[in-house]
């Protein structure tokens, strides 16, 4: 419910903002979902206590599964990440939602 509230705020801010997101850039909502999963993946790999090389191989495999799940491609994802890094206010909005979502998951122990 809280996540829905923040997504509505993001959508409202995006609609009222003066910066238009180009069509070939993933929406803030999609980036939030993907980045949450990527951060959870990184956390899980760090907890395994395996070598960096092994982590990298596993990361690449699971990142591809995340991209398949959200039907995104690597090139457009990288382009979207670069766009949001250049638009700091949008990036801050995305990470506010990510941090809130992860905090709620941690409090309810739904991080898997």
VOPAGU-2260 file (C-alpha; in pm, 1 decimal, decimal comma):
REM VOPAGU-2260
SITE   aa  ch    i         X         Y         Z
SITE  UNK   A    0       0,0       0,0       0,0
SITE  UNK   A    1     277,7     238,6      90,8
SITE  UNK   A    2     458,0     153,6    -230,9
SITE  UNK   A    3     145,6     234,9    -429,5
SITE  UNK   A    4     128,5     570,1    -254,4
SITE  UNK   A    5     485,9     651,3    -357,8
SITE  UNK   A    6     426,1     537,1    -713,8
SITE  UNK   A    7     128,4     772,6    -734,2
SITE  UNK   A    8     348,0    1055,6    -607,0
SITE  UNK   A    9     611,0     972,9    -869,0
SITE  UNK   A   10     352,9     967,3   -1144,2
SITE  UNK   A   11     207,6    1298,2   -1027,0
SITE  UNK   A   12     550,3    1456,5   -1010,1
SITE  UNK   A   13     637,8    1322,3   -1351,8
SITE  UNK   A   14     319,2    1460,6   -1503,1
SITE  UNK   A   15     361,5    1803,8   -1346,9
SITE  UNK   A   16     736,2    1829,1   -1400,2
SITE  UNK   A   17     895,0    2040,0   -1670,2
SITE  UNK   A   18    1135,9    1763,1   -1772,9
SITE  UNK   A   19     987,3    1511,1   -2007,6
SITE  UNK   A   20    1132,0    1162,9   -1998,3
SITE  UNK   A   21    1217,5    1047,5   -2350,6
SITE  UNK   A   22    1012,9     756,4   -2482,5
SITE  UNK   A   23    1315,0     525,4   -2502,8
SITE  UNK   A   24    1387,8     566,1   -2130,5
SITE  UNK   A   25    1226,6     327,8   -1883,7
SITE  UNK   A   26     974,4     481,9   -1648,6
SITE  UNK   A   27    1063,3     562,4   -1291,1
SITE  UNK   A   28     822,6     293,7   -1175,0
SITE  UNK   A   29     992,0      26,3   -1384,0
SITE  UNK   A   30    1335,2     142,8   -1271,8
SITE  UNK   A   31    1224,7     122,0    -907,2
SITE  UNK   A   32    1110,3    -237,8    -952,3
SITE  UNK   A   33    1424,5    -343,6   -1137,6
SITE  UNK   A   34    1665,0    -164,0    -904,5
SITE  UNK   A   35    1499,5    -312,6    -596,3
SITE  UNK   A   36    1557,0    -660,0    -736,1
SITE  UNK   A   37    1913,9    -575,9    -835,8
SITE  UNK   A   38    1995,6    -442,3    -489,1
SITE  UNK   A   39    1843,4    -751,9    -329,1
SITE  UNK   A   40    2048,4    -968,7    -564,5
SITE  UNK   A   41    2367,3    -785,3    -467,7
SITE  UNK   A   42    2285,6    -831,1     -99,7
SITE  UNK   A   43    2227,3   -1203,4    -142,2
SITE  UNK   A   44    2551,2   -1250,2    -335,2
SITE  UNK   A   45    2747,8   -1058,8     -71,1
SITE  UNK   A   46    2609,2   -1289,1     197,3
SITE  UNK   A   47    2728,7   -1602,3      16,8
SITE  UNK   A   48    3092,9   -1536,2     101,4
SITE  UNK   A   49    3220,0   -1649,5    -237,9
SITE  UNK   A   50    3494,8   -1499,0    -451,4
SITE  UNK   A   51    3435,5   -1184,6    -655,1
SITE  UNK   A   52    3472,5   -1380,3    -980,1
SITE  UNK   A   53    3203,6   -1626,7    -875,9
SITE  UNK   A   54    2980,8   -1342,6    -762,2
SITE  UNK   A   55    3022,1   -1172,1   -1098,1
SITE  UNK   A   56    2919,4   -1485,7   -1289,0
SITE  UNK   A   57    2616,8   -1537,4   -1066,1
SITE  UNK   A   58    2526,6   -1167,9   -1082,9
SITE  UNK   A   59    2528,8   -1169,9   -1464,0
SITE  UNK   A   60    2307,8   -1478,3   -1469,7
SITE  UNK   A   61    2050,2   -1343,8   -1224,8
SITE  UNK   A   62    2058,8    -993,5   -1372,9
SITE  UNK   A   63    1957,2   -1146,3   -1706,8
SITE  UNK   A   64    1665,8   -1320,9   -1532,5
SITE  UNK   A   65    1555,9    -991,0   -1379,4
SITE  UNK   A   66    1573,3    -822,7   -1718,6
SITE  UNK   A   67    1367,0   -1104,7   -1870,1
SITE  UNK   A   68    1110,4   -1074,4   -1592,1
SITE  UNK   A   69    1061,8    -702,9   -1661,0
SITE  UNK   A   70    1105,1    -738,6   -2036,7
SITE  UNK   A   71    1391,4    -493,9   -2064,4
SITE  UNK   A   72    1714,1    -505,8   -2259,2
SITE  UNK   A   73    2061,4    -420,1   -2139,4
SITE  UNK   A   74    2122,1    -133,4   -2381,2
SITE  UNK   A   75    1800,6      46,0   -2297,6
SITE  UNK   A   76    1856,1     -20,3   -1925,4
SITE  UNK   A   77    2203,1     136,9   -1937,7
SITE  UNK   A   78    2064,7     430,5   -2135,6
SITE  UNK   A   79    1790,7     474,7   -1873,6
SITE  UNK   A   80    2038,9     457,6   -1586,2
SITE  UNK   A   81    2254,8     721,9   -1754,8
SITE  UNK   A   82    1949,5     942,7   -1812,3
SITE  UNK   A   83    1850,4     927,0   -1446,5
SITE  UNK   A   84    2208,4     992,2   -1331,0
SITE  UNK   A   85    2199,2    1309,4   -1539,7
SITE  UNK   A   86    1860,1    1403,2   -1389,3
SITE  UNK   A   87    1946,4    1394,0   -1023,0
SITE  UNK   A   88    1601,7    1492,0    -893,3
SITE  UNK   A   89    1446,0    1197,7   -1076,0
SITE  UNK   A   90    1717,0     966,9    -944,1
SITE  UNK   A   91    1657,2    1090,8    -589,8
SITE  UNK   A   92    1286,1    1023,1    -628,4
SITE  UNK   A   93    1357,7     670,9    -752,0
SITE  UNK   A   94    1590,6     597,4    -461,4
SITE  UNK   A   95    1352,2     740,9    -204,0
SITE  UNK   A   96    1095,9     484,4    -316,1
SITE  UNK   A   97    1358,3     207,8    -323,2
SITE  UNK   A   98    1479,8     284,9      27,7
SITE  UNK   A   99    1122,9     305,9     160,3
SITE  UNK   A  100    1027,4     -21,6      -8,3
SITE  UNK   A  101    1333,3    -203,4     122,8
SITE  UNK   A  102    1275,1     -61,5     470,5
SITE  UNK   A  103     916,8    -187,3     470,1
SITE  UNK   A  104    1032,2    -529,1     349,4
SITE  UNK   A  105    1297,5    -542,5     619,4
SITE  UNK   A  106    1050,6    -447,3     890,3
SITE  UNK   A  107     804,8    -709,3     774,8
SITE  UNK   A  108    1085,7    -954,1     700,3
SITE  UNK   A  109     973,5   -1010,2     343,5
SITE  UNK   A  110    1318,9    -970,3     191,9
SITE  UNK   A  111    1393,3   -1293,5      12,6
